Amino acid sequence: MNAGHFIILIISISLLAVSCSHGNTTAELDSAESMMEEHPEVALALLDSIESPTDCESNARYALLYSQALDKNYIDVTDDSLISIAVDFYEKSDDLHRLMLSYYYHARILYNKEAFTRSLLAHSKSLQCARQLNDNFWCGRNAAQIYLIYDKFFYSNDALHYAKLTYDFFNKSDKHSPFSMHALLELARAHYNCDQYNDALLLAIAATDSAKKYNDPIIYKSAKKICADCYYFLDMLDESINSYNELMMIDDNPDLLGSLGIAYLKKGEIEKAMKLKIDSIDIQYPNLVTFQSELYKVKLDYKNALSLSDMLMLQNDSALVNSLNQGFGMELSSYYEYEAMINNLKIKNIRMFNLIIAISAAAAVIFVILMIIRIIKHKNQVIEKNVDIAHNLRELLDLKQAQYINAQDEISKLLTSRFEMFDSLFASYYEGKATKNLRKKISDEVERLIDDLMTEERISDLENSLNKNCHNIVALLRTDFPDLKDADYRLFIYSALGFSTTAIAIFLNQEKLEAVYNRKARLKTKIKKSDSKHKDLFISKLSK
């Protein structure tokens, strides 16, 4: 174990000891937060040792810190349920800093799950908060992420806008290094992607100097590549060739060979280009594919040249389609900037007021239309559901008619009446006359039957009938178990009468069958554990 790991271990043990000794959730969260920047792995270990807080504020803070720790430890997650707890809480609080962080880490998770548009909007919200806090560092962090999303899908102008913002924010921040060096590199790349090669070259040269100063080989190679590409498009071919050759000495990327070959061909040094050895062609190295295609043209092998060109076109078309399918542009993030501007400056201009009224009115009209559509849809769904229930109840009523032919006069009379009604309706239904009005009549009849069987009067009739024909079974249950809930007595009555679980769920206003199964299981357990001498009888009725 090296010294660094030993120190971290000691810190972890100390923090855990403090947590255990005090048992104070706030102190534990404070400790994790204090370790987050310097030792995020320790913060994550500490958070793992904390039980999820029960109060809303601590739970929201825990959700934020845990999401932050995962991100800082390079653990990519796609489930945003945890960070959503923090977002929901801090949106209703006055803690703007933690709201900003909640939006930021929510956006990171949305990016991981490839919900790029939602990630863009979340970063825009976080950027608004950071601006309100005058926190240039977090303004830069959010602007950098927005830039990456736009750049990923080739929104070059939007990407350039946010690359400039990123660079400016980090330069104003007290914590600008090494973020400012990355921002400089990405600003050079953004200018290059917009065909602004002179600006891109100057920035890329500055980035290579900065990378040398801070001994960052990754940024150096990336900046040097931008320099070489800019030299090529500015027809500074000697500089371009020299830069590619230098890069090939420190980077084994096959695409550099393609870029060098293209530069040789553009300069007219065909022999040097022909001497470059190409081991294999892979579409993921477009410059290498382009170079090979150009070599085929030099050799007058147009068939193979065209084949490689088609490969590149297919790849580019795929990238373009992917970009278009994202469906976002500058307006998605500028909406929130515009909204924040209105709130901060409290614009009282009458034209803006009228615009807001118009938008609100339009939204209200749309809302009303959507609600009407929803109500109609819900009504149709209820009718369809009730028709399905009617099928089931018709079978149920048919069963009851046979079961209670010699007893339970009141029930038989009720069920026979309903059965005749259903029989009449379904006769027309099965003859192919399933009109909208007929379906509604069936639905209405189902609702009347359900309402009838749920009334206190009908429950009393059913209970009296059971007591009359089943040796006072309900009365015995009430005597042996006087503390049962009314719903338990109803459950017992319906079960003893032989109604299905589906029917009982309807009568008890339960949306899920599991609720009936669970209640019946609890009632059985209570009866089995009792000293009642009638428990076997009760259980037999519940087991139907």
Secondary structure, DSSP 8 states (H G I E B T S, - for coil): --HHHHHHHHHHHHHHHHHHHH--HHHHHHHHHHHTTT-HHHHHHHHHTS---SSHHHHHHHHHHHHHHHHHTT------HHHHHHHHHHTTSS-HHHHHHHHHHHHHHHHHTT-HHHHHHHHHHHHHHHHHTT-HHHHHHHHHHHHHHHHHTT-HHHHHHHHHHHHHHHHHSTT-TTHHHHHHHHHHHHHHHTT-HHHHHHHHHHHHHHHHHTT-HHHHHHHHHHHHHHHHHTT-HHHHHHHHHHHHHH---HHHHHHHHHHHHHHT-HHHHHHS------TT-HHHHHHHHHHHHHTT-HHHHHHHHHHHHHHHHHHHHHHHHH---HHHHHHHHHHHHHHHHT---HHHHHHHHHHHHHHHHHHHHHHHHHHHHHHHHHHHHHHHHHHHHHHHHHHHHHHTSSS-HHHHHHHHHHHHHHHHHHHHHHTT---HHHHHHHHHHHHHHHHHHHSHHHHHHHHHHHHHHTTTHHHHHHHH-TT--HHHHHHHHHHHTT--HHHHHHHTT-SSHHHHHHHHHHHHHHHHHS--TTHHHHHHHHT-
